[in-house]
Every structure is written in structure tokens, then in C-alpha cells.
């Protein structure tokens, strides 16, 4: 991405359950920018693989699936081949599948290309795991949002209970550790902070305090450089 356009992108990376999705949505709303949920794209590919009986460990089959899969992000909804999968992709099982398919280089190439096309429109808050390191290396502001495994598991359990699912916290901690290890050790685009990312640790911190920390950085970095100020007034 050219540097002129990179000024219109903010990236928020980090592990699952750290709060980056909620913070990304809130930050985008505060700025009046578009929220780009790239993790949902990988979940949608994982969902499609399960639905069609494709083994994520089979590179050829997974690449063929991805080549023919039409993904769309519309107003917070995620569509796979025209099917609204927004609710179905937010489960621990699909989280694990997303991690598996994300290790496939061709899947990452195809989704990264789509993400760059969306980011090229400008005024985008892009959430994911390699936004600042790979997809938008020239982004105007980069964040890496993290939290302790115990806190992330507790948050995830509350989310699942609200959906009527009771998963033991110990099992969620195990899943989170496994996901972290897989994401950090994958050969292509491993999970790590960009060298110039601002680290935001949300452990023991409420949403408003974390959001305020992000906004402080954005205002400092972007004031007068976006053409209308960094945040909607």
C-alpha cells in the first residue's frame, strides 16, 4: 500500500479474547471510520471447510475451497457465498478451525489481498493478527492489544454463557493457550507486535479506559493529518 493511503489505516492486532474486537468497533465508531474484521474472514473459511468436509490440514483441498469462496463484510455481517454466517462463526470450534486454515499460505495470500482492497478505500480500522506486520505495514497507527490468559478465558466464558453455552473455564484457558502457540509459531505471518506498535494491555482494565488509551494515541498521531481531524465531534 502506498504511504499516501496508509495514513488512512489504523491496525489493531492481538491474541483472541484480549478485547481487540470490541475496541476496534468502538474506535471506528468514535472516528467515524470503517471497521474491518479480518478475523471473521478466517473464521468464515474455517466454517466453510467444516461445512464442506474439507480437512484444514489438506493444503490442496483448502486452497481450492478458498479460491471458490465468496466472502463479503456488510454492516457487521459476514457472508460466505451469500449465506449470513455472522453468528455461526463465533464459537470455540470455529476459532480452532480459523487458526488451522490461517496457517495455509495461499489462504493468507488471498485474504490479505482482499483486505488490502478494502483498506485502500481509506479511513479503516483493521483488526486481526498480522495487520500491522504484513497487511498494512505502513499504517498510520498500529496497536497490539493483549491480556492475561486467565482474563481472556473469563471473558470468553461470559460471552458463551450469554449465548446459552457453558464451557468450563479451564477448557477455555487450554484452547486459548493452544491458539496462541499455533498463531505465534506458524511459518506464515506469525502473531507478534509490529516493531512500531503501541502495546495496550487490557488486563484488569475496563473498556472505557482501554478505549481512552487508544484515542489518546490516535489523536496525537493523526491530529490534522486525516483531513477532518482524528475523531468525530
N, C-alpha and C positions, 0 to 999 in steps of 0.2 A: 504494500500500500504506500502510495506517495505521502511524503511528510505533510503536504498541504491538507490532505484529507485526514491524516492521522490525528490532527488536532480536534477532530470531531468524535473521537472514540475514547471511552473510559473502560478499562478492563478490570474485572473482579474475579480473581482465581481463588482456589482454596479447596480443601477436602470436603467430603459430604458431611452435612449436618452442622457446619460451622456458622450458618446463618447467612451465607452469601446470597442465596436466592431472595430472601426477604429484603435484605439490604439493597440488592441490585434493583429490585422492583421499586422500593421506596425512593432510592436515589434518582432513578429515571423519572419517577413521578415529580419529585421536587424540582428537577431540572427542566421538565417538560420534554425529555428526550425519549427515545425508543428503547425498550428493554429487550435484549436478545438473550434468550435462554438456550445456550448451546448444549447444555447437558441434556435437555429434553430431546435433542436430535439423536444423541446416542442411545437414550432410553427407547426412543421410537424404533430405532434399528434393532435393538435387543428384543423389544416387544414383537416386531415383525418376524425376527428369527425364530422365536418361540412359537408363534402362531403358525409358521410355515414348516416347522420341524427342521430348521437349519441349525446345524451344530456350529456354535461360535468358534470352535477350535478348528473348523474346516475352512481354511482361507479362501479356496476357490468358490465354495458354495456361498460364503458370506459376501464375497466381492460381487458375485452375480446378483445376490439379493439386493445389495446396496445400489448397484447400477440401475436396477429397475424400480427402485422405491422412490415415490414422490413425496417429499416432505414439505410441509407448509406450517408457518407460525402465523396465526391470525388472532390478534387481540387477546393474547393469553392462552389461546387454544393451540393444541398440537394435532396436526392431521397427518396421517400416513395413508397414502393412496386414497385420500378423500374421507377416511374414517377418523372421527374425533377420538383420539386415544389419551386425551389430557389426564383423565382420572386413572386409567389403567396402567400408565407408566410410572405411577408414584407408589411403588411397592418395593420392599426389600429384595424380592426375587428379580424384578426388572432392574433394580440398582446393580445387582451382581451381573446380570446379562450385559448391561451397559458397559461395565468395566471390562468384560470379556471382549465385546466387539470393538471397544476403543483401542485395543492392542493391535488391531489389524491395520497395517499401513495404508491400504487402499481406502478403507472406510474413513480413516482420518483425513486423507488427501481430499476425498470427495466432499466430506462435510466441511472441512476447512475452507475449501473453495466457495461453497455456498455461504458460509459465514462471512467471508471477505466481501462477497457480493452484497450481502445485507448491510455490512458495516460501511460500505462505500457510499451509502445514502447519507451518512453523517448523523451527528447528534445521537449516538448509540452508546448505551451502557451494556457491554458484553460480558456475560457471566459464564464461567467454565473452569477448566483446569489448565489450559495452555493458551489462554487468550493473550496474556502479556508476553509470554515467552516465544510463541510460534505464530499465532494467527494475526495478531496486531502488535508486532514488536516496536512500532513507532507510535503507539497510542499516547495521547496527551497525558493521561494519568493512569497509573497501574496500582492496583491494590491486591494484597494477598490476605484473605480473611481466614482465620483459624480459630480453634477452640480445643479444649481437652477432650479426649475420647469419652470420659465419663459424662461430661456435659452434653456432648453431641448425642450420645446414646439416650440420655434422659429426654432431650428434646424430641428425638425421633420417636420414642415411645409415646410421648404425649400426642404427637401428630397421629400416630397409628390408633391410639385409643379413641381419638375424636372420630375416626373412621370405623370404629367398632372392631378393631383388631388388637388383640392383646398378645404382644410378643415380649418374652422375658428380656429385661434389660441386659442381662449377661450375654444373651444371644446377639442382641444388637451391638454390644461392645465388640464381640468377636467378629461380626460382619464388618464393622467399621474398620477394625484393625486389618482385616484381610483386604478390604478395599483400598485402604491407604497403602499397604505394602505393594499391592498389584499396580496401583497408579504410579507410585514413586519409582518402581523398578522396571516399568515397561520400556522397551527399546525405543519406541517412537513417542516423542513428546511427553516425557515423564512429568509427573506433578512436582513442581517446585516453584518457589517465588522467582519472578524476574529480578535481575540484579538491581533494577531501579524501582522495584515495587515498594509501596508503603505497607508494612505489616500491621494488620488490625487483629488483635486477639480479643474475641468476644466472651471469653470465659468469665463468668460472674458479672457480665455487663448487660444491661437491658438494651432493647432495640434502639430506643431513642438516643442513648448515649453513644452507641456504635455509629448510628446514622450521623449524629452531630460531628463525630470524628472524621467521617468520610467527607462531609460537606465542608468542613474547615479546610481540608487539603485541596478539594476541588476549587473552592473559592480563591485560595492562594495561588493555585497553578493556572487557573483559567480566566481569572478576572480580566475582562477587556479583550480576551483573545477568541471568544466564540461568536462575536458579532452582536450578542444581545445580553451578555452577562452570563455567569455560570448557572444561575438558578432562576426559576420563575418567581416573580414577586407577587 
